[in-house]
Amino acid sequence: MMIQRDAMLTQLGYVPNSALLGQLERIENNTVGYEKINKHIMDLHDALKVDGSFVAMSNTNDYFKIKIGVASPEIVEEVHEKIKHFSDKFKVSVKKLENKETYYIIGFNH
């Protein structure tokens, strides 16, 4: 089931407007198999919030990004494990950015 764009933006903490809706549409079109994984992206966002991490729209590329926003090395490691589990379980391709605690969600990995 596809989540409506307004609802998706709201769940991610954005206030929907035409610019953000356009950005979300570009991300959807750029994310391989988006319709298969959009619900899982929201589930991941909810699971990461407890650790101070989150899913957001990238400002520089048309992808969702996973931002690890915690200080403790133990929690950072736990978040990396959650992301790996999400990626493996739902066949989602993610790319870790060099020297940053950030991943891009590339798309569904057949």
DAQUI-V218475 format. One record per backbone hydrogen bond with DSSP energy under -0.5 kcal/mol. NH is the residue of the N-H (numbers start at 1). CO is the residue of the C=O. Records with the same first field share a line. If there is no record, write none. Layout:
NH: CO, CO
This chain:
8: 4
9: 5
10: 6
11: 7
12: 8
13: 10
14: 9
16: 14
21: 17
22: 18
23: 19
24: 20
25: 21
26: 22
27: 23
28: 24
29: 25
30: 26
31: 27
32: 30, 106
34: 31
36: 33
37: 33, 34
38: 34
41: 37
42: 38
43: 39
44: 40
45: 41
46: 42
47: 43
48: 44
49: 45
50: 46
51: 48
52: 49
53: 48
54: 67
56: 65
58: 63
63: 61
64: 105
65: 56
66: 103
67: 54, 65
68: 66, 101
69: 67
76: 72
77: 73
78: 74
79: 75
80: 76
81: 77
82: 78
83: 79
84: 80
85: 81
86: 82
87: 83
88: 84
89: 85
90: 86
91: 87, 88
92: 87
93: 91, 107
94: 92
95: 104
97: 102
100: 97
102: 100
103: 66
104: 95
105: 64
106: 93, 104
107: 93
108: 32
109: 91
110: 108
